[in-house]
Structure formats: C-alpha cells, structure tokens
Amino acid sequence: MQKVKEDLFYGENKCHQRFEADENFRAASLQADESIRRLEADLKGEDLEAVRALEDAHAQMNASTAIECYVEGFFNAARLFIAMLYEEPKE
C-alpha cells in the first residue's frame, strides 16, 4: 500500500502501461499504424488531409474519453469511500 501511495504522490501511476503490455492491444495498434501508413502512401492532396484530420479527431476523442473516465473513477472511488465511512455498522 505504501508503494501505491508513493506512486500517486510522485505521479508514477501510468495506466497506459497496462494496455501497452497487452498483446491484443499491441496487435490492434500495429494494425492501425500500418493501415494509416498505407493510406498516406496511396493518397494525395485533399484525400490525405482528410485522413490526417480523421486520425487527429479520433485521437482527440480517445484522449477526452480517457481523461473523463479517469476523473469519474476518482469521484466514484471518493463516493464509495465516504459511504463506507458513514455506513451504520451492522450487528
């Protein structure tokens, strides 16, 4: 538990590391990267710009969703902790 507290204090809690180690996630990420490289090699002009804009929008949506889920997780944990503190003991 002390290690968890220290990691939180020093900002060493990196959730993305769990996903990067997952083989399915890595395979999907590599497939997406390869697909984007092929599209970028085949497309020119406005079509290439559209693919890059789509990629940027998708990355922004993922980042926003991840941040919101992370923050919501903290709020839910705080609510649970407070509820447990004030719960009447059952005999």
C-alpha distances in whole Angstrom, upper triangle without the diagonal:
4,5,5,6,9,10,11,12,14,15,14,13,16,17,21,19,19,22,24,23,24,28,30,28,30,33,33,33,35,38,37,38,41,42,42,44,47,47,47,50,52,52,54,54,53,52,49,48,48,45,44,43,42,39,38,38,36,34,34,33,30,29,30,28,25,24,26,23,20,21,22,19,17,20,20,16,17,20,18,16,19,21,19,19,23,24,26,25,27,29
4,5,5,6,9,10,11,12,14,13,13,17,18,22,20,20,24,25,24,26,30,32,30,31,34,35,34,36,39,39,39,42,43,43,44,47,48,48,50,53,53,54,55,54,52,50,49,48,46,44,44,43,40,39,39,37,34,34,34,32,29,30,30,26,25,27,25,22,22,24,21,19,22,22,18,19,22,21,18,21,23,21,21,25,26,28,28,30,32
4,5,5,6,9,10,10,12,10,11,14,15,18,17,17,21,22,21,23,27,28,27,28,31,32,30,33,36,35,35,38,40,40,41,44,45,44,47,49,49,51,52,51,49,47,46,46,43,41,41,40,37,36,37,35,32,32,32,29,27,28,28,24,24,25,24,20,21,23,20,18,22,22,19,20,23,22,20,23,25,23,23,27,28,31,30,32,34
4,5,5,6,9,10,10,9,8,12,13,16,15,15,19,20,20,22,25,27,25,26,30,30,29,31,34,33,33,37,38,38,39,42,43,43,45,47,47,49,49,49,47,45,44,43,41,39,39,38,35,34,34,32,29,29,29,26,24,25,24,21,20,22,20,17,18,19,16,15,18,18,15,16,20,19,17,20,22,21,21,25,26,29,28,30,33
4,5,5,6,9,10,10,10,13,15,18,18,18,22,23,23,25,29,30,28,29,33,33,31,34,37,36,36,39,41,40,41,44,45,44,47,49,49,51,51,50,49,46,45,44,42,40,40,39,36,35,35,33,30,30,30,27,25,26,25,22,21,22,21,17,18,19,17,14,17,18,15,15,19,18,16,19,21,20,20,23,25,28,28,30,32
4,5,5,6,8,8,9,13,15,18,17,19,22,23,22,25,29,30,28,29,32,33,31,33,36,35,35,38,40,39,40,44,44,44,46,49,48,50,50,49,48,46,44,44,42,40,40,39,36,34,35,34,30,30,31,28,25,26,26,23,22,24,22,19,19,22,19,17,20,21,18,19,22,22,20,22,25,24,23,27,29,32,31,34,36
4,5,5,6,5,6,9,12,15,14,15,18,19,19,21,25,27,24,25,29,29,27,29,32,32,31,35,36,35,37,40,40,40,42,45,45,46,46,46,45,42,41,41,38,36,36,35,32,31,32,30,27,27,27,25,22,23,23,20,19,21,20,16,17,20,17,15,19,20,17,18,22,22,20,23,25,24,24,28,29,32,32,35,37
4,6,5,6,6,10,12,15,15,16,19,20,21,23,26,27,25,26,30,29,28,30,33,32,32,35,37,36,37,40,40,40,43,45,45,46,46,45,44,41,40,40,38,35,35,34,32,30,30,29,26,25,26,23,20,21,21,18,16,18,17,14,14,17,14,12,16,17,15,15,19,19,17,20,22,22,22,25,27,30,30,33,36
4,6,8,9,12,15,18,18,19,22,23,24,26,30,31,28,29,33,32,30,33,36,35,34,38,39,38,39,43,43,42,45,47,47,48,47,46,46,43,42,42,40,37,37,36,34,32,32,31,28,27,28,26,23,23,24,21,19,21,20,16,16,19,17,15,18,20,17,17,21,21,19,21,24,24,23,26,28,32,32,35,37
4,6,8,11,14,16,16,18,21,21,22,25,28,30,27,27,31,31,29,31,34,33,32,35,37,36,37,40,41,40,42,45,44,45,45,45,44,41,40,40,38,35,35,35,32,30,31,30,27,26,27,25,22,23,24,21,19,21,21,17,18,21,19,17,20,22,20,20,24,24,22,25,28,27,27,30,32,35,35,38,41
4,6,8,11,13,13,16,18,18,20,22,25,27,24,24,28,28,25,28,31,29,29,32,34,32,34,37,37,36,39,42,41,42,42,41,41,38,36,36,35,32,32,31,29,27,27,26,23,22,24,21,18,19,20,17,15,18,18,14,15,18,17,15,18,20,18,19,22,23,22,24,27,26,27,30,31,35,35,38,41
4,6,9,11,11,13,16,16,16,19,23,24,22,22,26,26,24,26,29,28,27,31,32,31,32,36,36,36,38,41,40,42,42,41,40,38,37,37,34,32,32,31,28,27,28,26,23,23,24,21,19,21,21,17,16,19,18,15,16,19,17,16,20,21,19,20,24,24,23,25,28,27,28,31,32,36,36,38,41
4,6,9,9,11,13,14,15,17,21,22,19,20,24,24,22,24,27,26,26,30,31,30,32,35,35,35,37,40,40,41,41,40,39,37,36,35,33,31,31,30,27,26,26,24,21,22,22,19,17,18,18,14,14,16,15,12,14,16,14,13,17,18,16,18,21,21,20,23,25,25,25,29,30,33,33,35,38
4,6,6,8,10,11,12,14,18,19,16,17,20,20,18,21,24,23,22,26,27,26,28,31,31,31,34,36,36,37,38,37,36,33,32,32,30,27,28,27,24,23,23,21,18,19,19,16,14,16,16,12,13,16,14,11,14,17,15,15,18,19,18,20,23,23,22,25,27,27,28,31,32,36,36,38,41
4,5,6,7,9,11,12,16,16,13,15,18,18,16,19,22,21,21,24,26,25,27,30,30,30,33,35,35,37,37,36,35,32,31,31,28,26,27,25,22,22,22,20,17,18,18,14,13,15,14,10,11,14,12,9,13,15,12,13,17,17,16,19,21,21,21,24,26,26,27,30,31,34,35,36,39
4,5,5,6,9,10,13,14,11,12,15,15,13,16,18,17,17,21,22,22,23,26,27,27,29,31,31,33,34,33,31,29,28,28,25,23,24,22,19,19,20,17,14,16,16,12,11,14,14,10,12,15,13,11,15,17,15,17,20,20,20,22,25,24,25,28,29,29,31,34,34,38,38,40,43
4,5,5,6,9,12,14,11,11,15,15,14,16,19,19,18,21,23,23,24,27,28,28,30,33,33,35,36,36,34,31,31,30,28,26,27,25,22,22,23,20,18,19,20,16,15,18,17,14,15,18,16,15,18,20,18,19,22,22,21,24,27,26,26,29,31,30,32,35,36,39,39,40,43
4,6,5,7,10,12,10,11,14,15,14,16,19,19,19,22,24,24,26,28,29,30,32,34,34,37,38,37,35,32,32,32,29,27,28,26,23,23,24,21,19,20,20,16,16,19,17,14,16,18,16,14,18,19,17,18,22,21,20,23,25,24,25,28,29,29,31,34,34,37,37,38,41
4,5,5,8,9,6,8,11,11,10,13,15,15,16,19,20,21,22,25,25,26,28,30,31,33,34,34,31,29,29,28,25,24,25,23,20,20,21,18,16,18,18,14,14,17,15,13,15,18,15,15,18,19,17,19,23,22,22,25,27,26,27,30,31,31,33,36,36,39,39,40,43
4,6,8,9,7,6,10,11,9,11,14,14,14,17,19,19,20,23,24,25,26,29,29,32,33,33,31,28,28,28,25,23,25,23,19,20,21,18,16,19,19,15,15,19,18,15,17,20,18,17,21,22,20,22,26,25,25,28,30,29,30,33,34,34,36,39,39,42,42,43,46
4,6,9,8,7,11,12,12,13,16,17,17,19,21,22,23,25,27,27,29,31,32,35,36,36,34,31,32,31,28,27,28,26,23,24,25,22,20,22,22,19,19,22,21,18,20,23,20,19,23,24,22,24,27,26,25,29,31,30,30,34,35,34,36,39,39,42,42,43,45
4,6,5,6,9,10,11,12,14,16,17,18,20,21,23,25,26,27,29,31,32,34,36,36,33,31,31,30,27,26,28,25,22,24,25,21,20,22,22,18,19,22,20,17,20,22,20,19,23,24,22,24,27,26,25,29,30,29,30,34,34,34,36,39,38,41,41,42,44
4,5,5,6,9,10,10,12,14,15,16,18,20,21,23,24,26,27,29,30,33,35,35,32,30,31,30,26,26,28,26,23,24,25,22,21,24,23,20,21,24,22,20,23,25,23,23,26,27,25,27,30,29,29,32,34,33,34,37,38,37,40,42,42,45,45,45,47
4,5,5,6,9,10,11,12,14,15,16,18,20,21,23,24,26,27,28,32,34,33,30,28,29,28,24,25,26,23,21,23,23,20,19,22,21,18,20,22,20,19,22,24,21,22,26,26,24,27,29,28,28,32,33,32,34,37,37,37,39,42,41,44,44,44,47
4,5,5,6,9,10,11,12,14,15,17,18,20,21,22,24,26,27,30,31,31,28,26,27,25,22,22,23,21,18,19,20,17,15,19,18,14,16,19,17,15,19,21,19,19,23,23,22,24,27,26,26,30,31,30,32,35,35,35,38,40,40,43,43,44,47
4,5,5,6,9,10,10,12,14,15,16,18,20,21,22,24,26,28,30,30,27,25,26,25,22,21,23,21,18,20,21,18,16,20,20,16,18,21,20,18,21,23,21,21,25,26,25,27,30,29,29,32,34,33,35,38,38,38,41,43,43,46,46,47,50
4,5,5,6,9,10,11,12,14,15,17,18,20,21,23,24,27,30,29,26,24,26,25,21,21,23,21,18,21,22,18,18,21,21,18,20,23,22,20,23,25,24,24,28,28,27,30,32,32,32,35,37,36,37,40,41,41,43,46,45,49,49,49,52
4,5,5,6,9,10,10,12,14,15,16,18,20,21,22,25,27,27,24,22,23,22,18,19,20,18,15,18,18,15,15,18,18,15,17,20,19,18,21,23,21,22,26,26,25,28,31,30,31,34,35,34,36,39,39,40,42,45,44,48,48,48,51
4,5,5,6,9,10,11,12,14,15,17,18,20,21,24,26,25,22,20,21,20,17,16,18,16,13,15,17,13,12,16,16,13,15,19,18,16,20,22,21,21,25,26,25,27,30,30,30,33,35,34,36,39,40,40,42,44,44,48,48,49,52
4,5,5,6,9,10,11,12,14,15,16,18,20,23,25,25,22,20,22,21,17,17,20,18,15,17,19,16,15,19,19,17,19,22,21,20,23,26,24,25,28,29,29,31,34,33,34,37,38,38,39,42,43,43,46,48,48,51,52,52,55
4,5,5,6,9,10,11,12,14,15,17,18,21,24,24,21,19,21,20,16,16,19,17,14,17,19,16,16,19,19,17,20,23,22,21,24,26,25,26,30,30,30,32,35,34,35,38,39,39,41,44,44,45,47,49,49,52,53,53,56
4,5,5,6,9,10,11,12,14,15,16,19,21,21,18,16,17,16,13,13,15,13,10,13,15,12,12,16,16,14,17,20,19,19,22,24,23,24,27,28,28,31,33,33,34,36,38,38,40,42,43,43,46,48,48,51,52,53,56
4,5,5,6,9,10,11,12,14,15,18,20,20,18,15,17,16,13,12,15,14,10,13,15,13,13,16,17,16,17,21,21,20,23,25,25,25,28,30,30,32,34,34,35,38,39,40,41,44,45,45,47,50,50,53,54,55,58
4,5,5,6,9,10,11,12,14,17,20,20,18,15,17,17,14,14,17,16,13,16,18,16,16,20,21,19,21,24,24,24,26,29,28,29,32,33,33,35,38,38,38,41,43,43,44,47,48,48,51,53,53,56,57,58,61
4,5,5,6,9,10,11,12,15,18,18,15,13,15,15,11,12,15,13,11,15,17,15,15,19,19,18,21,23,23,23,26,28,28,29,32,33,33,35,38,38,39,41,43,43,45,47,48,48,51,53,53,56,57,58,61
4,5,5,6,9,10,10,13,15,15,13,10,12,12,8,9,12,11,9,12,14,13,13,16,17,17,19,22,22,22,25,27,27,28,31,32,32,35,37,37,38,41,42,42,44,46,47,48,50,52,53,56,57,58,61
4,6,5,6,9,10,13,15,16,14,11,13,14,11,11,14,14,12,14,17,16,16,19,21,20,21,24,25,25,27,30,30,31,33,35,35,37,39,40,41,43,45,45,47,49,50,51,53,55,55,59,60,61,64
4,5,5,6,9,12,15,16,13,11,14,14,11,12,16,15,14,17,19,18,18,22,23,22,24,27,27,27,30,32,32,33,36,37,37,40,42,42,43,46,47,47,49,52,52,53,55,57,58,61,62,63,66
4,5,5,6,9,12,13,9,8,11,11,8,10,13,12,11,15,17,16,17,20,21,21,23,25,26,27,29,31,31,33,35,36,37,39,41,41,43,45,46,47,49,51,52,53,55,57,57,61,62,62,66
4,6,5,8,10,11,9,6,9,10,8,8,12,12,11,14,16,16,17,19,21,21,23,25,26,27,29,31,32,33,35,36,37,39,41,42,43,45,47,47,49,51,52,53,55,57,58,61,62,63,67
4,6,8,11,13,11,9,12,14,11,12,16,16,15,17,20,20,20,23,25,25,26,29,30,30,32,34,35,36,38,40,40,43,45,45,46,49,50,51,52,55,56,56,59,61,61,65,65,66,70
4,7,11,12,10,8,12,13,11,13,16,16,16,19,21,20,22,24,26,26,28,30,31,31,34,36,36,37,40,41,42,44,46,46,48,50,51,52,54,56,57,58,60,62,62,66,67,68,71
4,7,8,6,5,9,10,9,11,13,14,14,17,18,19,20,23,24,25,26,28,29,30,33,34,35,36,39,40,41,43,45,45,47,49,50,51,53,55,56,57,59,61,61,65,66,67,70
4,7,6,5,8,10,10,11,14,15,16,17,19,20,22,23,25,26,28,29,31,32,34,35,37,38,40,41,42,44,46,47,49,50,52,53,55,56,57,59,61,62,63,67,68,69,72
4,6,5,6,9,10,11,12,14,16,17,18,20,21,23,24,26,27,29,30,32,33,35,36,38,39,41,42,44,45,47,48,50,51,53,54,56,57,59,60,62,63,66,68,69,73
4,5,5,6,9,10,10,12,14,15,16,18,20,21,22,24,25,27,28,30,31,33,34,36,37,38,40,42,43,44,46,48,49,50,52,54,55,56,58,60,60,64,66,67,70
4,5,5,6,9,10,11,12,14,15,17,19,20,21,23,24,26,27,29,30,32,33,35,36,37,39,41,42,43,45,47,48,49,51,53,53,55,57,59,59,63,64,65,69
4,5,5,6,9,10,11,12,14,15,17,18,20,21,23,24,26,27,29,30,32,33,35,36,38,40,41,42,44,45,47,48,50,51,52,54,56,57,58,62,63,64,68
4,5,5,6,9,10,10,12,14,15,16,18,20,21,22,24,26,27,28,30,31,33,34,36,38,39,40,42,44,45,46,48,50,51,52,54,56,56,60,62,63,66
4,5,5,6,9,10,10,12,14,15,16,18,20,21,22,24,26,27,28,30,32,33,34,36,37,38,40,42,43,44,46,48,49,51,52,54,54,58,60,61,64
4,5,5,6,9,10,10,12,14,15,16,18,20,21,22,24,26,27,29,30,31,33,35,36,37,39,41,42,43,45,47,48,49,51,53,53,57,58,59,63
4,5,5,6,9,10,11,12,14,15,16,18,20,21,23,24,26,27,29,30,31,33,35,36,38,39,41,42,44,45,46,48,50,51,52,56,57,58,62
4,5,5,6,9,10,10,12,14,15,16,18,20,21,22,24,26,27,28,30,32,33,34,36,38,39,40,42,44,45,46,48,50,50,54,56,57,61
4,5,5,6,9,10,10,12,14,15,16,18,20,21,22,24,26,27,28,31,32,32,34,36,37,38,40,42,43,45,47,48,49,52,54,55,58
4,6,5,6,9,10,11,12,14,15,16,18,20,21,22,24,26,27,29,31,31,33,35,36,37,39,41,42,43,45,47,47,51,52,54,57
4,5,5,6,9,10,11,12,14,15,17,18,20,21,23,24,26,27,29,30,32,33,35,36,38,39,41,42,44,45,46,50,51,53,56
4,5,5,6,9,10,11,12,14,15,17,18,20,21,22,24,26,27,28,30,32,33,34,36,38,39,40,42,44,44,48,50,51,55
4,5,5,6,9,10,11,12,14,15,16,18,20,21,22,25,26,27,28,30,31,33,35,36,37,39,41,42,43,46,48,49,52
4,5,5,6,9,10,11,12,14,15,16,18,20,21,23,25,26,27,29,30,31,33,35,36,37,39,41,42,45,47,48,52
4,5,5,6,9,10,11,12,14,15,17,18,20,22,23,24,26,27,29,30,32,33,35,36,38,39,40,44,46,47,51
4,5,5,6,9,10,11,12,14,15,16,18,20,21,22,24,26,27,28,30,32,33,34,36,38,38,42,44,45,48
4,6,5,6,9,10,11,12,14,15,16,19,20,21,22,24,26,27,28,30,31,33,35,36,37,40,42,43,47
4,5,5,6,9,10,11,12,14,15,17,19,20,21,23,24,26,27,29,30,32,33,35,36,40,41,43,46
4,5,5,6,9,10,11,12,14,16,17,18,20,21,23,24,26,27,29,30,32,33,34,38,40,41,45
4,5,5,6,9,10,10,12,14,15,16,18,20,21,22,24,26,27,28,30,32,32,36,37,39,42
4,6,5,6,9,10,10,13,14,15,17,19,20,21,23,24,26,27,29,31,31,35,36,38,41
4,6,5,6,9,10,11,13,14,16,17,19,20,21,23,24,26,27,29,30,34,35,37,41
4,5,5,6,8,10,11,12,14,15,16,18,20,21,22,24,26,27,28,32,34,35,39
4,6,5,6,9,10,10,12,14,15,16,18,20,21,22,24,26,26,30,32,33,37
4,5,5,7,9,10,11,13,15,15,17,19,20,21,23,25,26,29,31,33,36
4,5,5,6,9,10,11,13,14,15,17,19,20,21,23,24,28,30,32,35
4,5,5,6,9,10,11,12,14,15,16,18,20,21,22,26,28,29,33
4,5,5,6,9,10,10,12,14,15,16,18,20,21,25,26,28,31
4,5,5,6,9,10,10,12,14,15,16,18,20,24,25,27,31
4,5,5,6,9,10,11,12,14,15,17,18,22,24,26,29
4,5,5,6,9,10,10,12,14,16,16,20,22,23,27
4,5,5,6,9,10,11,12,14,15,19,20,22,25
4,5,5,6,8,10,11,12,14,18,19,22,25
4,5,5,6,9,10,11,12,16,18,20,24
4,5,5,6,9,10,10,14,15,17,21
4,5,5,6,9,10,14,15,17,20
4,5,5,6,9,12,14,17,20
4,5,5,6,10,12,14,18
4,6,5,9,10,12,16
4,6,9,10,13,16
4,6,9,12,15
4,6,9,12
4,6,9
4,6
4
